Amino acid sequence: MASGPLVVGLGGSAGPESTSGALLRDALRRVQACGARTVAFDGERLAALPIFNPHDALPGPVGDELLEAVRRADALVIATPGYHGGMSGLVKNALDHLELLRDDARPYLDGRAVGIIVATSGWQSCGTALVAVRSAVHALRGWPTPFGLTVNTAEQAIDDDRVRGGMAVLTAQLMAFTAWRAAAEREAARRTPARTEREVTR
Ligand SMILES: Cc1cc2nc3c(=O)[nH]c(=O)nc-3n(C[C@H](O)[C@H](O)[C@H](O)COP(=O)(O)O)c2cc1C
């Protein structure tokens, strides 16, 4: 049975031609090649989510699956088209559902690295949409990777060298942070019983 870290991918737009969806699939293939297990919530699945209503927060079957996957996730990849300088409503609605993780022992995206990918048809929106997703991830206590991948679909194809290189950097940073974090947690767990023992014998 696979035992690598679990990377949850979410994003893309509904429909078969989504560039951000294709980039998300590429990112998940790359982390799988590094030993990760993956779960994907593509545009079609995200479109099955109801609009999040904080006063009547029934997530529905896809929402339940999303929440359960994010609870178990060791890292995430979020891919969005740039819409009016920000992320799409589809992706934002999925992030809004994570509010239902507020009272978890590990709330929201706490402690998880998040790789962010933006596909949009202009350079300005590349920057502004990336910042918008980073801000949301920060608000959710996640750790955006230092490198975020932006693709200007008016000028770049997803197999351009620069895009492929950027994807390699993003996925390497995601896997490295996830491994460091797991090692830090193992070390903290190793130290905790020792401290308890000292306290008992004092
Ligand atoms: C509602 C909407 C808003 C958009 N707003 C912007 C924008 O502000 N700036 C921009 O460069 N492109 C904008 N675009 C273009 C998309 O970002 C671009 O087509 C992107 O590649 C779509 O990604 P997808 O193929 O994953 O759906 C917009 C497209 C739509 C449908």
Ligand as a Chemical Component Dictionary entry (heavy atoms), coordinates in Angstrom:
data_LIG
# 
_chem_comp.id                   LIG 
_chem_comp.type                 NON-POLYMER 
_chem_comp.pdbx_formal_charge   0 
_chem_comp.three_letter_code    LIG 
# 
loop_
_chem_comp_atom.comp_id 
_chem_comp_atom.atom_id 
_chem_comp_atom.alt_atom_id 
_chem_comp_atom.type_symbol 
_chem_comp_atom.charge 
_chem_comp_atom.model_Cartn_x 
_chem_comp_atom.model_Cartn_y 
_chem_comp_atom.model_Cartn_z 
_chem_comp_atom.pdbx_ordinal 
LIG C1  C1  C 0 -14.916 35.517 -16.262 1  
LIG C2  C2  C 0 -13.523 35.632 -16.823 2  
LIG C3  C3  C 0 -12.691 36.622 -16.352 3  
LIG C4  C4  C 0 -11.391 36.729 -16.837 4  
LIG N1  N1  N 0 -10.593 37.748 -16.372 5  
LIG C5  C5  C 0 -9.334  37.859 -16.836 6  
LIG C6  C6  C 0 -8.489  38.894 -16.377 7  
LIG O1  O1  O 0 -8.854  39.719 -15.543 8  
LIG N2  N2  N 0 -7.235  38.982 -16.879 9  
LIG C7  C7  C 0 -6.774  38.098 -17.820 10 
LIG O2  O2  O 0 -5.627  38.206 -18.234 11 
LIG N3  N3  N 0 -7.562  37.086 -18.273 12 
LIG C8  C8  C 0 -8.823  36.954 -17.815 13 
LIG N4  N4  N 0 -9.615  35.939 -18.255 14 
LIG C9  C9  C 0 -9.060  34.928 -19.171 15 
LIG C10 C10 C 0 -8.678  33.651 -18.435 16 
LIG O3  O3  O 0 -7.845  33.939 -17.321 17 
LIG C11 C11 C 0 -7.901  32.714 -19.372 18 
LIG O4  O4  O 0 -8.712  32.399 -20.490 19 
LIG C12 C12 C 0 -7.448  31.450 -18.667 20 
LIG O5  O5  O 0 -6.484  30.838 -19.466 21 
LIG C13 C13 C 0 -8.596  30.500 -18.422 22 
LIG O6  O6  O 0 -8.090  29.347 -17.728 23 
LIG P1  P1  P 0 -8.796  27.945 -17.894 24 
LIG O7  O7  O 0 -8.477  27.474 -19.325 25 
LIG O8  O8  O 0 -8.210  27.061 -16.877 26 
LIG O9  O9  O 0 -10.275 28.152 -17.750 27 
LIG C14 C14 C 0 -10.922 35.819 -17.815 28 
LIG C15 C15 C 0 -11.779 34.819 -18.286 29 
LIG C16 C16 C 0 -13.069 34.722 -17.797 30 
LIG C17 C17 C 0 -13.963 33.616 -18.319 31 
# 
loop_
_chem_comp_bond.comp_id 
_chem_comp_bond.atom_id_1 
_chem_comp_bond.atom_id_2 
_chem_comp_bond.value_order 
_chem_comp_bond.pdbx_ordinal 
LIG C1  C2  SING 1  
LIG C2  C3  SING 2  
LIG C2  C16 DOUB 3  
LIG C3  C4  DOUB 4  
LIG C4  N1  SING 5  
LIG C4  C14 SING 6  
LIG N1  C5  DOUB 7  
LIG C5  C6  SING 8  
LIG C5  C8  SING 9  
LIG C6  O1  DOUB 10 
LIG C6  N2  SING 11 
LIG N2  C7  SING 12 
LIG C7  O2  DOUB 13 
LIG C7  N3  SING 14 
LIG N3  C8  DOUB 15 
LIG C8  N4  SING 16 
LIG N4  C9  SING 17 
LIG N4  C14 SING 18 
LIG C9  C10 SING 19 
LIG C10 O3  SING 20 
LIG C10 C11 SING 21 
LIG C11 O4  SING 22 
LIG C11 C12 SING 23 
LIG C12 O5  SING 24 
LIG C12 C13 SING 25 
LIG C13 O6  SING 26 
LIG O6  P1  SING 27 
LIG P1  O7  DOUB 28 
LIG P1  O8  SING 29 
LIG P1  O9  SING 30 
LIG C14 C15 DOUB 31 
LIG C15 C16 SING 32 
LIG C16 C17 SING 33 
# 
